[in-house]
Amino acid sequence: MTLVANIPEPVEYPTTFSFTPPQIPSNEKLQIEIRVSNPKTGAAVKQFQIIHERPIHLFIVSQDLEYFAHEHPDLGPDGVFRHTTRLPKAGTYKLLADFMPEGGTPQMISQIITTAGYTRSLDAAIAKPVIDLAPKHGENLDVELVLDPPQPLAGKKTMLFFKLKPAAGLEPYIGAWGHMLAASNDLIDTIHTHPIYVTDHTPGEKQIQFNLFFPREAIYRVWVQFQREGKVNTVAFTIPVVSLK
């Protein structure tokens, strides 16, 4: 008998975001609620797989790519995820919810929101960030990025090597040695991923490798998070990706 891997086909679960107050404010308290429905019955989904120690990962990115948050809303007995936050300024934001219903398939659901009174169009507000590959300093960690190939190509594998110093005190952060979110400068493409390899690079330095397939030509802001001695270090790099000529 030939054994065939039983890999389920992806099934999208209807997901809705709601906000209190409904007229989304800037720099004021905002409650976000996320509801997930069974695609066959329409019933509320109340059970979720724990992925990297949480039932959901919620990313919030501003259209100018200056604001980034990686949050973990609370799951209520009614199956509703709830999170309270403040959006730092007026503008457009992308929400990205990463979760997996019990018995379902992984979900990456996004929602674009705009604060009340903000009228600038999405096209007019597309960010044009300056390329930035310089080493960064987080809360208590130095982070250097090396790309292979040095010029990433759309649709081809790019290896991102992060050299972390000092290595002493590095710890897993919510179930992984690192977390990454990459977002294109027009916010169309967002990618959430985790390390492929972790190695000791030189004395006192650890190297953590991520692999990415950037989907198309654009400028990408890449946020990475590493934990050392109980502190989460969040740093960002801005990477140009070109098409294969």
C-alpha positions as CSV (number, residue, x, y, z in Angstrom):
1,M,0.0,0.0,0.0
2,T,1.3,3.4,-0.9
3,L,1.0,5.9,1.9
4,V,0.0,9.5,1.0
5,A,0.4,12.4,3.3
6,N,-2.9,13.7,4.5
7,I,-2.3,17.4,4.0
8,P,-5.6,19.3,4.3
9,E,-6.5,21.9,1.6
10,P,-6.5,25.4,3.0
11,V,-10.0,26.6,4.1
12,E,-10.6,30.2,4.9
13,Y,-12.6,30.9,8.0
14,P,-14.8,34.0,7.8
15,T,-13.4,36.5,10.2
16,T,-14.7,39.9,11.3
17,F,-13.0,42.7,13.1
18,S,-15.1,45.2,15.1
19,F,-14.0,48.3,17.1
20,T,-15.1,50.3,20.1
21,P,-15.6,53.1,19.5
22,P,-16.7,52.3,15.9
23,Q,-15.3,55.6,14.7
24,I,-11.7,54.6,15.2
25,P,-9.8,57.2,17.2
26,S,-6.1,58.1,17.2
27,N,-4.1,58.2,20.4
28,E,-7.2,57.2,22.4
29,K,-8.3,53.9,23.9
30,L,-9.5,51.4,21.2
31,Q,-10.9,48.0,21.7
32,I,-10.5,45.5,18.9
33,E,-12.7,42.4,18.7
34,I,-12.0,39.5,16.3
35,R,-14.7,36.9,15.6
36,V,-14.1,33.7,13.7
37,S,-16.9,31.6,12.1
38,N,-17.0,28.0,11.0
39,P,-17.1,28.1,7.1
40,K,-19.6,25.2,6.9
41,T,-22.0,26.0,9.8
42,G,-21.5,29.7,10.5
43,A,-21.2,29.0,14.2
44,A,-18.7,30.9,16.3
45,V,-15.3,29.1,16.5
46,K,-14.3,28.8,20.2
47,Q,-11.3,26.5,20.1
48,F,-8.0,27.4,18.6
49,Q,-4.6,25.7,18.3
50,I,-1.8,27.1,20.5
51,I,0.9,28.3,18.1
52,H,4.0,29.7,19.6
53,E,2.4,29.7,23.1
54,R,-0.6,31.8,22.0
55,P,-4.0,31.1,20.3
56,I,-3.6,34.2,18.1
57,H,-0.9,36.7,17.0
58,L,-2.1,40.1,16.0
59,F,0.2,42.5,14.1
60,I,-0.6,46.2,13.6
61,V,1.4,48.3,11.1
62,S,0.9,51.9,10.1
63,Q,0.9,52.8,6.5
64,D,4.0,55.0,6.9
65,L,5.7,51.9,8.3
66,E,6.8,53.8,11.4
67,Y,4.5,52.0,13.9
68,F,4.7,48.2,14.5
69,A,3.0,46.1,17.3
70,H,2.9,42.4,17.9
71,E,0.1,41.7,20.2
72,H,-1.8,38.7,21.7
73,P,-5.5,39.3,22.2
74,D,-7.3,37.5,25.0
75,L,-9.7,34.7,24.0
76,G,-13.1,34.8,25.7
77,P,-15.4,31.9,26.5
78,D,-17.6,33.2,23.7
79,G,-14.8,32.6,21.1
80,V,-14.2,36.4,20.7
81,F,-10.6,37.7,20.8
82,R,-10.4,41.1,22.5
83,H,-7.5,43.5,22.7
84,T,-7.2,47.1,23.9
85,T,-4.7,49.4,22.3
86,R,-4.0,53.0,21.2
87,L,-3.1,53.9,17.6
88,P,-0.4,56.5,18.0
89,K,-1.5,59.0,15.3
90,A,-4.1,59.6,12.6
91,G,-3.7,57.5,9.5
92,T,-4.3,54.1,7.9
93,Y,-3.2,50.8,9.5
94,K,-3.1,47.2,8.5
95,L,-4.1,44.5,11.0
96,L,-2.9,41.0,10.4
97,A,-4.3,38.1,12.5
98,D,-2.4,34.8,12.5
99,F,-4.3,31.9,14.1
100,M,-5.4,28.3,13.5
101,P,-8.9,27.0,14.5
102,E,-9.0,23.6,16.2
103,G,-9.3,21.1,13.4
104,G,-8.8,23.7,10.7
105,T,-5.9,25.1,8.7
106,P,-3.7,28.1,9.4
107,Q,-5.3,31.5,8.8
108,M,-3.7,34.9,8.0
109,I,-6.5,37.4,7.9
110,S,-5.9,41.1,7.3
111,Q,-8.0,44.2,7.7
112,I,-7.2,47.8,6.6
113,I,-8.5,50.5,9.0
114,T,-8.4,54.3,8.9
115,T,-8.8,56.6,11.9
116,A,-11.7,59.0,12.0
117,G,-11.3,62.2,10.1
118,Y,-8.3,61.0,8.1
119,T,-8.9,61.6,4.4
120,R,-5.7,61.0,2.6
121,S,-6.1,58.2,0.0
122,L,-4.3,54.9,0.2
123,D,-2.4,55.5,-3.0
124,A,-1.3,59.0,-2.0
125,A,0.0,57.8,1.3
126,I,2.1,54.9,0.1
127,A,5.4,55.0,2.0
128,K,8.7,55.5,0.3
129,P,11.1,54.5,3.0
130,V,14.9,54.9,2.7
131,I,16.9,51.7,2.4
132,D,18.3,50.8,5.8
133,L,20.5,47.8,6.3
134,A,22.7,49.3,9.1
135,P,23.3,47.4,12.4
136,K,20.7,48.2,15.1
137,H,20.7,48.4,18.8
138,G,17.6,47.1,20.7
139,E,16.9,47.2,24.4
140,N,19.9,45.2,25.3
141,L,21.1,43.6,22.1
142,D,23.0,44.5,19.0
143,V,21.6,43.1,15.7
144,E,23.5,43.0,12.4
145,L,21.9,41.8,9.1
146,V,23.6,40.0,6.3
147,L,21.6,39.1,3.1
148,D,22.3,36.2,0.7
149,P,22.0,37.2,-2.1
150,P,23.0,40.8,-1.2
151,Q,20.3,42.0,-3.6
152,P,17.1,40.0,-3.0
153,L,15.1,39.0,-6.0
154,A,11.3,38.7,-6.1
155,G,10.1,35.1,-6.0
156,K,13.5,33.7,-5.2
157,K,14.8,32.6,-1.8
158,T,16.5,35.2,0.3
159,M,18.5,34.1,3.4
160,L,18.6,36.7,6.2
161,F,21.4,36.1,8.8
162,F,21.0,38.1,12.0
163,K,24.1,38.3,14.1
164,L,23.3,39.0,17.7
165,K,25.6,40.3,20.4
166,P,26.0,39.6,23.2
167,A,24.8,36.0,22.9
168,A,24.7,35.4,26.7
169,G,21.2,35.6,28.0
170,L,19.4,35.0,24.7
171,E,16.1,33.3,25.3
172,P,13.1,32.0,23.2
173,Y,10.4,34.5,22.8
174,I,6.8,33.1,22.8
175,G,8.0,29.7,21.6
176,A,10.6,30.7,19.0
177,W,14.2,32.1,18.9
178,G,12.8,35.0,16.9
179,H,9.7,36.4,15.2
180,M,9.7,38.4,11.9
181,L,7.1,40.4,10.1
182,A,7.9,41.7,6.6
183,A,5.6,44.3,5.0
184,S,5.8,45.8,1.5
185,N,5.8,49.6,1.4
186,D,2.3,49.6,0.0
187,L,1.1,47.2,2.8
188,I,-0.2,44.8,0.2
189,D,2.1,41.9,1.1
190,T,2.8,40.9,4.7
191,I,4.7,37.8,5.8
192,H,5.0,36.4,9.4
193,T,7.7,33.8,9.8
194,H,10.3,32.3,12.3
195,P,13.9,31.2,12.2
196,I,15.2,28.3,10.2
197,Y,18.6,27.8,12.0
198,V,20.3,29.1,15.2
199,T,24.0,28.8,15.5
200,D,27.0,30.0,17.5
201,H,28.8,32.3,15.0
202,T,31.8,33.7,16.9
203,P,32.6,33.8,20.6
204,G,29.9,35.9,22.2
205,E,27.8,36.1,19.1
206,K,24.8,34.0,17.9
207,Q,23.5,33.8,14.3
208,I,19.8,33.3,13.6
209,Q,18.7,32.6,10.0
210,F,15.4,33.3,8.4
211,N,14.4,32.4,4.9
212,L,12.0,34.6,2.9
213,F,10.5,34.5,-0.6
214,F,9.6,38.1,-1.2
215,P,6.6,37.9,-3.6
216,R,7.3,40.9,-5.8
217,E,9.4,43.9,-6.5
218,A,8.9,46.5,-3.7
219,I,10.6,48.0,-0.7
220,Y,10.0,45.9,2.4
221,R,10.2,46.9,6.1
222,V,11.3,43.9,8.1
223,W,10.8,43.8,11.9
224,V,12.5,41.2,13.9
225,Q,12.1,40.4,17.6
226,F,14.6,38.6,19.9
227,Q,14.5,38.2,23.7
228,R,17.5,38.6,26.0
229,E,17.4,38.5,29.8
230,G,13.7,38.9,29.8
231,K,13.6,42.0,27.5
232,V,12.1,41.9,24.0
233,N,14.3,43.6,21.4
234,T,12.4,44.9,18.3
235,V,14.4,46.3,15.5
236,A,13.6,47.0,11.8
237,F,15.5,47.0,8.5
238,T,14.4,48.3,5.2
239,I,15.2,46.1,2.2
240,P,14.8,46.7,-1.5
241,V,13.6,43.8,-3.6
242,V,13.9,43.8,-7.4
243,S,12.5,41.7,-10.2
244,L,14.6,39.2,-12.0
245,K,15.5,40.8,-15.3
